Structure formats: structure tokens, C-alpha cells
Amino acid sequence: MVESPVTKEKNMTPTRTLVAVSAAALLGLGLASCSAEAPTSGDGESATGSFGQCELTGTAGSIELDTLTADTLTVATVLPSNGWWNGTSPETIDSGFEYCMTANIAHRAGLSTLKLQNQSWDQLISASNTTYDLGMAAITITDERKEVFDFSEPYFESNLGVAIREGDDVTEANIRDKKVGVLQGNMGAQYTTETLKPAGGVQQFQAEVEMFTALRAGQIDAVITDTTLALSNTAASGGELVVTGQFSVDQSYGVITEKGGKNSAAVSAAIADMREDGTLDALSAEWLTPLFGADPNQIPVWK
């Protein structure tokens, strides 16, 4: 399977490793809180002059962005995406790792308004899509995608987790004999079909909920997808599903911007600063660790 220029993937660690950040450490970052409800600006998008529950760090105006609308950062994503964008629509998003990361980028660019767009995956990855300044939806950086978009420097590194039904006999030794479900367009689909090649076959799904429903129903033996995506779904399964292993792959997430545009370098500078000042680790600890119910770094790596 040839992977599409941009695929939807959710996995772990802010370009180093997920760490548990204590309350004292969070306070030590000197974060300033700001919150407000986002007024609706139209179907599929919303704009807010504040930044929900996000804690803002860094210096306002320390980077410069070329935006479609004055004093506004327009960001496209794909919803729902709990932990990353908390809410079911642009009007209800007020927290989450990627939401608060974009809020901090807007803050550091000296912008007062954050405008969100909920797009389909095909819309988001269209090279002709010029309706947003930044796209962020746990997008893996690849050479193929770099031909379509400019990418920021990585803000997350990721692996592929294996989710199974609790108590089932699916192991590192026999996974290649099983029937595996994958999300169409996800890096897990490419890895499973081209590298793992399970004898039991590969079934592709259009949506996460369909894939994990099929796993619960016994229609497939395992799911292979980003470790964080696997963890968030198994954590919500009431103990029916578990993540038992993960495959190490060389993939990182980046922010997409217009090819040849002016914003990628500035976004990369903001990400580098957020990594250095502890903001990325703090966002992981606040919004992702509770969602997963486990530390992705403690899951055994299969070969």
C-alpha cells in the first residue's frame, strides 16, 4: 500500500520521551492561565479571542507569522481527537495537547485570536487547500509529504501499538499469523501490509470507532495503529481491550504549512522554545498521560 501524502496518526512523546510532570514542576514553569468560551463563526469552525483552559508560556511577539486574517491564527484539524483536541466541534474545543500547543504558537506570535477548522482528512491533506495557516492532527513527517507541504520540526515521536482483546493469545511470536485491523491511510496500515504481512490478512477501516468495534466483536484478532491511539481506545474499553506490545518505527509528527510559505521556520522556532522551556512536557503530562492510562514507554517493543 502506498501511503497518502499525509495520514492520520496518534502516538507518543514530545521528541524525547513522555515524562510525568509533578504539580510543583508545572507551577515552576510560571504559566499564565487564560480561559473563555469560543463564539461560533460558522459551520465547522470557531474563533476565540482567548485560549480556553490553556496555560500560556513564552514571550508574546517572539515569532512572526504571516496569517490569512489579521491578528488571527487559523488552524485546521480533524475531530474528534480526545486528549489532543478536547471537545466534539470547533465551538467546544477548549483544551488538549495540540489545541494548547497552537494557542501557545498564537500567543508567541502576538496574535489574540485562534480560529479552528474541523476538516475531513481529504480536505486537510489537499495540496490546493489554502483555507488555513497551520494544519495539526498528529501528522507524520515523511519525504513524500514534504513534496506537498512544509513541515515544522518534530514535536512528537511515535510507535505503532498492538491492541487485542483482554485474555486473547496474541503475542510477538504469533502476531504474523493473525487477522489485523488497520486504519486506512495510517502509518500502521503501511507497516502492516508492507512489513508485517500477517498470514491471517489485513482489514482496513475508515474510522477508529469502526476498527475498535470490530476488535471487540472478534471480527479481527488485533489492531495495529499509533500507540497513543491504541492506548486511548483501550483505556475507554472498560478492560475489554489492552495494548500488549508496540513496533518501533521512525516517525515523528510535525505541523504542516503551505509549501514554500513563510511560516514553517517561525513555527519550528516556537516548538524548539516550547521543548526547551518544558511546555511540551507539561502539555503531555496534563492532557495525554491521564487519557492513556499507561506510559507508552513501558509497553514492550516487538520485533
N, C-alpha and C positions, 0 to 999 in steps of 0.2 A: 504494500500500500504506500502510495506517495502522500506524504503529509501535506496538508494545506498550508499556505504561507504563514498563517497564524492559527494556533489551535488553543482550545480552552483547557487549561491545566491548573490544578491547585496543589501546591506542595510546600515544602518547608524550607527554611531557615534564611534569615536575612544576610545572605552571602557569607555567613560564617556558620554559626550553629544557634539553634533556639536555646535561650537561657532563661531560667526562672529569675525574674527580677523582683526583689523584695519591695515592700511598700516604702521602706526607707530609701532604697535606691531610686525609686520613682520620684520621691519627693526631692531627692538630691539633684534631679535634673533641672529643677527650677521651672517647671512647666506652668504656663498660664492658661486657665480653663476659660472656654467661651462656648455658649450654647444658645440655640434659638431654633424654632420650628421653621422649616423651609416652605415658603409660599409656592404654590403651583404656578408654572409659567407655560404650561401646555402639556398635551399628551406625551407621555414618555420622557419627560424631562422636568426638572425643577431647578430653581435658583435660590440661593440663600446668601444673605449678606453677613451671616455668621457661619460658624463651622460646627454645629451640632454639639456633641459631647467631646469633641477633640481637644486635646491639650496642645497648645502651640509652642514651638521651640524655635530657637534661632532668631536672626535679625530680620525684621521686615525690610524689604527692598534690597536684600543682599544679592539677589539674582534678578535678571531682567528677562521677561518673556514677551514674545510677540503674539498677542491673542486676537481672536476673531472679533471679540467685543471688548470695548474699553473697560478696564477695571474688573474684568470677569475672566475666570479660567473655566473653559468648557471641557468637561471630561466625559468620555464615553466608556461604558462598561456593559456587562451582561448580567442581568439579575434573574432570579435571586442568587445570592452568594454569601450566606451567613458567615460571620467572622471576618470577612473581607469587606462587605458592604451590608451593614445590619439594617434591614428593612425590606419591604417587598416591592417598592417602587421608588423612583427618584424623590417623590414627595415625602416618603417616610424614612429615607436613609439619614441617620444622624451619627453613625459611629462605624467602627470596623477598621481593620488594618489598612486596606488600600484607600478607603474613604479618608481616614485621618492622615494618611501619607499625602494624598492630593491636597488636603486642607493645609498641611504644612508647606507644601510647594507653593500654593497660592499665597500663603502668609509671607513666605520668604521672598516672593516676587512683588510684595507690596500690594496685592490685589485684595479687594474687600468682598468679592462675590465669587462663589463656587457654583457653577451650573452643571447639573448632571443629566446625562442622556442614557436611557436604557435602550440598547440596540440588540437586534438579533446578531448572532455570531457572524452571519454572512455580511451584514451591514458593517460591523466593526472591522472586519478584515478586508473590506473592499478598498482597493488602491485608489479608487475615484472618490472615496468618502472624504469630504473636506468640511464636515459639519462640526468637528471638534478640534480642540487644541492638543489634547492628550488622550490616549487610549490606555486603559489599565484594567486587565482582567486575568491576572496570572498568566501572562503570555510568555511562552518560552522563546528565548533568543536562538535563532538558527541562521546560518548563512543564507538559506533560501528566503527567509523572511526579510533579511536585510536588503534584499533586492527590491522589496516593496515599501518598506518603512525604514525610518531611522529609529534606532533603539537607544535608550539611555543605558548607562552602566547597570549591571545587575543589582537588584535589591533583594532577591531571594534565590537560593539554590534548592533543587528538588530531586526527589527519587520517586520510584513507582512502587506503591504499596499493593499487597495481595490481601484482599478481603474474602473471607469464607464464612459459612455458617458455623456457629459455635459447635464444637464436637466433631465436625467432619474431618475425614482423613485426607487433608490436602497439605502436602509438605514440599520442602525444597526438592526432595528426591522424586516425587511423583507429579509435580505440577504440570510437567510436559505431557502427561497422559490425560489431563482433564479438559473439560469444556470451559473456556474462559470468555467472560464478557468484557467488552471494552467500549469506551465512549468514542463515537465516530469523530475523527479529527484530532483526538487527544494523542499525546505522545505515547501513551500506553497502548494505543491501537497499533501504531507503527512498530513499537518494540515487540509486542506480542506476535504480530503477523510475520515480521521480518527476522526476528532474532529467536524468540522463544519457540514459535511454531508448534503449539500444542497439538498432539495427535487427536484429542477429543474435539478439536475445532474451535473456531473463534466466532462469537456472535457480537455484532456491532449494534449499539443503541444510540438513539438520537438525544436522549436526555438522561441525566443522572438518576432521577427518580425511577425511570423505567428499568434501568440497569440493576439498581439495588433491589427493586421489587422482584425482578426475575431471579436474583440470587436467593432472596428469602423463599421464593416459591419452588426452588430446586430446579429451575429451568437451566441453570448454569452451575458449575461447581465453584467458580471463583470469579472475582473481578480484579482486573489489574488497571489501576489508574493512579494519579498522583497520590502520594502517601497522605498528604493533608486532606484531600478529598475523601480518601478511603476512611481516614480516622473520623472525620466529622460525620459521615454517614453511619459508621458502625457505632459511634458514641450515641447516636439518636435511635438506635435499633432496640433498646431495652435489653441488651445482652444477647440478642439473636445472632448478631454478626460480630466478627472480630477481625483484626488485622494481624496476621501471623508472620509476615515477612515483607521484605522490600528488595527491589532490584536497584542497584546503584547505576544511575545514568548521568551523563554530563549535560545537565540542563539547568538554566537559570532564567529567572523572569526579569523582563525589562519593560519600561514604559515606551509605547510607540508614539511617534510624532511623524509629521509629514516628511516624506523623503526630500532631502535637500533643504529642509526648513531651518529656522534659526533657533529652535527651542531645545533640541536634544542635549547640547552641551550644557545649557543652563540647568536643565533637569538633572543631568548627571552630577553637576556640582552640588545641587541641593541634596541628592541622595548620598553623595560622599560625606557631606557635612552631617546628615542625619545618622549615618553609620558611626561617624567619629564621635558625635556628642551623645550617643546612646539612645536616640529617638527610635530607631528601628527595633532595637531590642525591647524597648519599653512598649512599643505598639504590639509586638509579638506576645509579650507577657500579658498584656491587658486584654487583647481581643482574640488571640488564637489559641493560646495554651488551654484556657477553660473549655473551648469548643471541642478540642481534640480528645480530651480525657486521657491523654498519654503523651509522652515525649517522643516525637518521631525518631530522635537519635538513639532511642533504646530498642527500637524494633530491629530484629536480626536482619542482616543483609544476606540475601540469597545470591547464588551464582548460577 
